[in-house]
Amino acid sequence: MKILSVVITAMAFILSACQPHVKIDQGISIPDIRVLIEVCDELDSIEFKGTYTLRSEEANYEFGGNNRNIYIKPLEKGFTIFNRNRIFKFTNNDQISFIPSEVTASFKLGRNAYPGELQISKNKDGFLNIVNKSNIETYLRGVVPAEIPTYKTEYLEAIKSQAICARTYALKKMEKKKDIFDVYGDVNDQVYSGLSGQNNLANHAIDGTRGSVLMYNNELAEIYYHSTCGGLLEASENVWPDAKLPYMNVRQDALGDRFACQGSPVFRWKESFSMDELDSLFKVNYNYSLLNAEIKDTTYIDLKINSISRTPGGRVQSLKLVYGDREFFLEGMQIRKFFSKNSRNLKSTLFTLKVQNDTLLVFEGGGFGHGAGMCQWGALYMAEQGFKYYDILVNKYFRGTYLKKVY
């Protein structure tokens, strides 16, 4: 028979509830940003609202009204755009643009509608990059409500903080100009929902901080944020080894005797894995499975998980997994990706482990995200307590930075 043995090395940390190249100058106009909103690997469709003009070397073609739907598809050589009225073929090197004729024009891709210009080109993998170009303040209207709760007026100062973080982040990325786009429209950079997620409170916060960014040593600060720190903020270099930023360091995130993000639904959490589920993770990640191995008279399967190191902020930095006769090592984000469930990564690396009933591996953790920079749920609580956005940013989460209005 098979006997499953799970051995966990004790961890010292204990969770406790009580403990073009963009140059920014004053007075410049609002810069445009290019957001990669989708990578198309087969047929896809786009719907225009208002009038758009396809500009090509041969001629200009108008879309909208009764001619508002198009289809796009990568080809072995180049790509095609077509509808019932026209067919266009382009080469691998072509980059085409649909230009809106009025400010209110938009296009719909999937479930979301987007303002501004639509750009399409083929990438090195043979897929189509679909890019939305608009000014950065318009872009923020699709980012801020996708990144932080915006359903309570008491959250306004935190939402302003989020707007400044998102603006600073985007402008900093634009300094590192890419060829086709500046930022991803998802968690690789900032979640961007275009027109679909906009609301008045978020728009008010964006308008109220128009052009304001965080600076450090006369340069745009490098800004990060996350949902919930779990009570402990992490140093930037412990998350990204090449990003040692003096204004992001390890400390408790507390107001008085209360952790600032204590009201978050993921301030404390539990996640469990059965042996079948753990074996499946090894199968998916390493193509290595023992539960379906040939059964002998006595089969002993040993699983050991050792914490090799923790960051000064208490997060697990590296793990050693011994399963059967093989060893595996995980570091940083690899840990969260490996222990995923229902296609969702483990919430954070701020956790302890225990075994329940000899067969269940239980994570007891805190927070959601990497823990560096601004804790969004901490900022929301501070806003409810009457703190202003400059207190939240400069005096709490990014000490040593300062605010500047750059346009």
C-alpha positions in Angstrom: 0.0 0.0 0.0 1.0 3.7 -0.3 1.7 5.6 2.8 1.9 9.4 2.4 4.1 11.2 4.8 4.3 15.0 5.0 7.1 16.5 7.0 7.2 20.3 7.4 10.2 22.1 8.9 9.0 24.6 11.6 9.1 28.2 10.7 10.2 30.9 13.1 7.9 33.7 12.0 4.5 33.7 13.6 1.6 35.8 12.2 0.0 38.0 14.9 -3.0 40.3 14.8 -1.5 42.5 17.5 1.9 43.2 16.1 8.8 58.7 -27.5 11.2 59.0 -24.7 9.1 61.0 -22.2 10.9 63.9 -20.6 8.8 65.5 -17.8 9.1 69.2 -17.5 6.8 71.7 -15.8 4.2 73.0 -18.2 4.3 70.3 -20.9 1.1 69.0 -22.5 -0.4 65.8 -21.3 1.6 62.9 -22.9 0.1 60.0 -24.7 0.5 56.5 -23.5 0.3 53.2 -25.6 -1.3 50.3 -23.7 -1.1 46.7 -24.9 -4.7 45.5 -24.3 -4.6 42.2 -26.1 -2.4 39.8 -28.0 -4.5 38.1 -30.8 -3.4 34.6 -31.9 -6.4 33.9 -34.1 -9.5 35.6 -35.4 -10.9 38.5 -33.3 -13.4 41.2 -33.8 -13.6 44.9 -33.0 -16.6 47.2 -33.0 -16.4 51.0 -33.5 -18.7 53.6 -31.9 -18.4 56.9 -33.7 -16.2 57.4 -36.8 -12.7 55.9 -37.1 -10.3 56.3 -40.0 -7.8 53.6 -41.1 -4.7 55.3 -42.3 -2.6 53.5 -44.8 -0.1 54.3 -47.6 -2.7 53.7 -50.2 -5.7 55.7 -48.9 -7.8 56.5 -45.8 -10.9 54.5 -45.1 -13.7 55.4 -42.7 -15.4 53.0 -40.3 -18.4 53.6 -38.1 -22.2 53.8 -38.6 -23.2 50.9 -40.8 -19.6 49.9 -41.3 -18.6 49.6 -37.6 -17.5 46.0 -37.3 -14.1 44.6 -38.4 -12.3 41.3 -38.0 -8.5 40.9 -37.5 -6.4 37.8 -38.0 -2.7 37.0 -38.1 -1.5 35.2 -41.3 1.6 33.1 -41.9 3.0 36.2 -43.6 1.5 39.4 -42.3 -2.1 39.9 -41.2 -5.5 40.8 -42.5 -8.3 43.1 -41.5 -11.7 42.6 -43.1 -15.5 42.9 -42.9 -18.3 42.4 -45.4 -17.3 45.5 -47.3 -13.5 45.4 -47.5 -10.5 43.2 -47.1 -7.0 44.6 -46.2 -3.8 42.6 -46.1 -0.6 43.9 -44.4 3.0 42.6 -44.1 4.8 41.5 -41.0 6.4 44.9 -40.7 3.3 47.1 -41.1 1.8 49.0 -38.2 -1.6 50.4 -38.8 -3.7 52.9 -36.9 -7.4 53.6 -36.6 -7.8 57.3 -35.7 -11.0 58.6 -34.0 -12.6 61.5 -35.7 -14.2 62.8 -32.5 -13.4 62.8 -28.8 -16.4 60.7 -27.9 -15.5 57.9 -30.4 -14.5 54.5 -28.9 -13.9 50.9 -29.9 -15.0 47.7 -28.2 -12.7 44.7 -27.9 -14.1 41.7 -25.9 -16.1 43.0 -23.0 -14.4 46.4 -22.7 -14.7 49.6 -24.6 -11.7 51.9 -25.1 -11.3 55.6 -26.0 -8.7 57.0 -28.4 -6.6 55.4 -31.1 -6.3 51.7 -32.0 -3.0 50.4 -33.3 -2.3 46.9 -34.7 1.0 45.3 -35.6 2.5 41.8 -35.7 4.9 40.8 -33.0 8.0 38.4 -33.2 5.9 35.4 -32.1 3.5 35.8 -35.1 0.6 37.2 -33.1 -1.1 40.6 -33.3 -0.4 43.3 -30.7 -3.5 45.4 -30.2 -2.6 48.7 -28.6 -4.8 51.6 -27.3 -3.2 55.0 -27.5 -4.7 57.9 -25.5 -3.5 60.7 -23.2 -2.4 59.5 -19.8 -5.2 61.2 -17.8 -7.8 59.4 -19.9 -5.8 56.1 -19.4 -5.9 56.6 -15.6 -9.7 56.7 -15.7 -9.6 53.1 -16.8 -6.8 52.1 -14.3 -7.7 53.6 -10.9 -11.2 52.0 -10.5 -9.7 48.7 -11.7 -6.9 48.8 -9.1 -8.5 50.1 -5.9 -12.1 50.1 -4.4 -13.9 53.3 -5.4 -17.4 52.7 -3.9 -17.2 54.9 -0.8 -16.7 58.7 -0.7 -14.7 58.3 2.5 -12.1 56.6 0.3 -11.4 59.7 -1.8 -8.0 60.6 -0.4 -6.8 57.0 -0.9 -8.1 57.0 -4.4 -6.2 60.2 -5.1 -3.1 58.4 -3.7 -3.8 55.6 -6.2 -4.1 58.0 -9.1 -0.7 59.6 -8.3 0.9 56.2 -7.9 -0.6 55.0 -11.2 0.4 58.2 -13.0 4.0 58.0 -11.6 4.3 54.4 -12.5 3.1 54.9 -16.1 5.4 57.9 -16.7 8.3 56.0 -15.3 7.6 53.1 -17.6 7.4 55.5 -20.6 10.9 56.6 -19.8 11.9 53.1 -20.6 10.3 53.3 -24.0 9.3 50.1 -25.8 9.1 49.9 -29.6 5.3 49.2 -29.9 3.8 49.9 -26.5 4.6 51.5 -23.2 2.7 49.4 -20.7 0.7 46.2 -20.4 -3.0 46.6 -19.7 -3.0 43.8 -17.1 -1.2 42.8 -13.8 2.1 42.8 -15.7 1.9 46.6 -15.2 -1.5 48.1 -14.2 -5.0 46.7 -14.9 -6.7 48.8 -17.5 -10.4 48.5 -18.2 -10.8 51.4 -20.6 -14.2 53.0 -20.5 -16.0 50.1 -19.0 -15.0 50.5 -15.3 -15.0 54.3 -15.0 -16.9 56.0 -12.2 -17.4 59.5 -11.0 -15.5 59.2 -7.7 -12.4 57.8 -9.4 -12.6 60.5 -12.1 -12.9 63.2 -9.4 -9.7 61.8 -7.7 -7.8 61.8 -11.0 -8.9 65.3 -12.0 -8.1 66.6 -8.5 -4.5 65.4 -8.8 -4.0 66.1 -12.5 -0.3 66.0 -13.4 0.9 65.2 -9.9 3.6 62.6 -9.5 6.0 61.4 -6.8 9.6 62.5 -7.2 12.9 61.4 -5.7 16.3 63.2 -6.2 14.8 65.3 -9.0 13.6 62.2 -10.9 10.3 60.3 -11.2 10.2 57.9 -8.3 9.9 54.1 -9.0 6.5 53.3 -7.5 4.9 50.0 -6.5 1.7 49.1 -4.7 -0.3 46.1 -3.6 -3.6 45.1 -2.2 -2.8 44.2 1.5 0.5 44.0 3.3 -0.8 41.9 6.2 0.7 44.4 8.7 4.3 44.3 7.5 5.6 46.4 4.6 8.5 44.8 2.6 11.7 46.4 1.3 11.7 46.7 -2.5 15.0 44.9 -2.9 13.6 41.8 -1.2 11.0 41.6 -4.0 13.1 42.8 -6.9 16.8 42.4 -6.2 17.7 45.2 -8.7 15.3 47.7 -7.2 16.9 48.9 -3.9 14.8 52.0 -3.2 15.4 53.9 0.0 11.8 55.0 0.3 10.5 51.5 0.4 11.8 49.6 3.4 10.7 47.1 6.0 8.4 48.3 8.8 5.0 47.7 10.4 2.1 49.3 8.7 0.1 50.4 11.8 -1.9 53.3 13.1 -1.7 53.3 16.9 -2.4 49.7 18.1 -4.1 48.7 14.8 -2.7 47.4 11.6 -3.8 49.8 8.8 -5.0 47.0 6.5 -6.8 45.0 9.2 -10.1 45.7 7.5 -9.0 43.9 4.3 -10.9 40.6 3.5 -7.5 39.0 3.0 -5.7 40.5 6.0 -5.5 36.9 7.3 -6.3 33.8 5.2 -5.9 30.0 5.1 -5.3 27.8 2.1 -5.0 24.0 2.1 -3.8 21.4 -0.3 -4.4 17.6 -0.2 -1.7 15.2 -1.3 -3.6 14.6 -4.5 -3.5 18.4 -5.1 0.2 18.7 -4.2 1.1 15.8 -6.5 -0.9 17.6 -9.3 1.2 20.7 -8.7 4.4 18.7 -9.2 3.0 17.2 -12.3 2.0 20.5 -13.8 5.2 22.3 -12.9 7.8 19.6 -13.2 6.1 16.7 -15.0 6.8 14.6 -12.0 4.1 12.5 -10.3 4.3 9.8 -7.6 0.7 9.1 -6.8 0.2 7.2 -10.1 3.5 5.2 -9.7 3.4 1.4 -9.7 2.2 0.2 -6.3 4.5 -2.3 -4.6 4.0 -4.1 -1.3 5.2 -1.0 0.6 5.5 2.3 -1.1 6.6 5.3 1.0 6.2 8.7 -0.5 7.9 11.5 1.5 7.2 15.2 1.1 9.4 17.7 3.0 9.1 21.5 2.7 11.8 23.5 4.3 12.0 27.2 4.6 15.5 28.1 3.6 15.2 31.9 4.2 12.8 34.7 5.0 13.1 38.4 4.2 13.5 40.9 7.1 9.8 41.6 6.5 8.9 38.0 7.4 8.0 36.8 3.9 9.3 33.4 2.7 12.1 34.1 0.3 13.0 30.6 -0.7 11.7 27.0 -0.2 13.3 23.6 -0.6 10.8 20.9 -1.6 11.8 17.2 -1.4 9.3 14.9 -3.0 10.3 11.2 -3.3 13.9 11.2 -4.4 13.9 14.6 -6.1 14.6 18.1 -4.8 13.1 21.3 -6.0 13.9 25.0 -5.1 11.5 27.9 -5.3 12.2 31.6 -4.8 10.1 34.7 -4.5 7.2 34.8 -6.9 7.9 31.1 -7.9 6.5 30.1 -4.5 3.2 31.9 -5.1 2.9 30.5 -8.7 3.7 26.9 -7.6 1.1 26.8 -4.9 -1.7 28.1 -7.1 -5.3 26.9 -6.9 -8.1 27.4 -9.3 -5.7 29.3 -11.6 -5.0 31.8 -8.8 -1.5 32.3 -7.3 -1.0 31.9 -3.5 -2.1 35.3 -2.0 1.3 36.2 -0.6 4.6 34.7 0.8 3.8 35.9 4.3 2.7 32.6 5.7 3.4 29.6 8.0 2.8 26.0 7.3 1.3 23.1 9.2 0.0 19.6 8.6 -3.5 18.7 9.5 -4.7 15.1 9.9 -1.4 13.9 8.4 -2.7 14.4 4.9 -3.5 18.2 4.5 -0.9 20.9 4.0 -2.3 24.2 5.5 -1.0 27.7 4.8 -1.9 30.3 7.4 -1.0 33.6 5.8 -1.5 37.4 5.8 -2.0 39.9 3.0 -2.3 39.8 -0.7 0.6 40.8 -3.1 4.3 41.5 -2.7 4.0 43.9 0.2 6.3 46.6 -1.1 5.2 50.3 -1.5 1.7 51.4 -0.9 -0.7 49.1 0.8 -4.1 49.9 -0.8 -6.2 48.7 2.1 -4.0 50.5 4.5 -4.5 53.7 2.4 -8.2 53.2 2.4 -8.3 53.0 6.2 -6.1 56.1 6.5 -8.4 58.0 4.3 -11.4 57.0 6.5 -9.5 58.3 9.5 -9.1 61.7 7.8 -5.6 61.5 6.3 -4.9 63.5 3.1 -3.4 61.9 0.0 0.0 63.7 0.6 0.1 62.2 4.1 -0.6 58.8 2.8 2.0 58.9 0.1 4.9 61.1 1.4 4.6 60.6 5.2 3.5 57.0 5.3 4.4 54.8 2.3 7.1 56.6 0.3 9.1 58.5 2.9 11.8 60.6 1.3 9.8 61.3 -1.9 8.0 64.5 -2.7 5.0 65.6 -4.8 5.4 67.6 -8.0 2.9 68.8 -10.6 4.6 68.1 -14.0 1.8 69.3 -16.3 
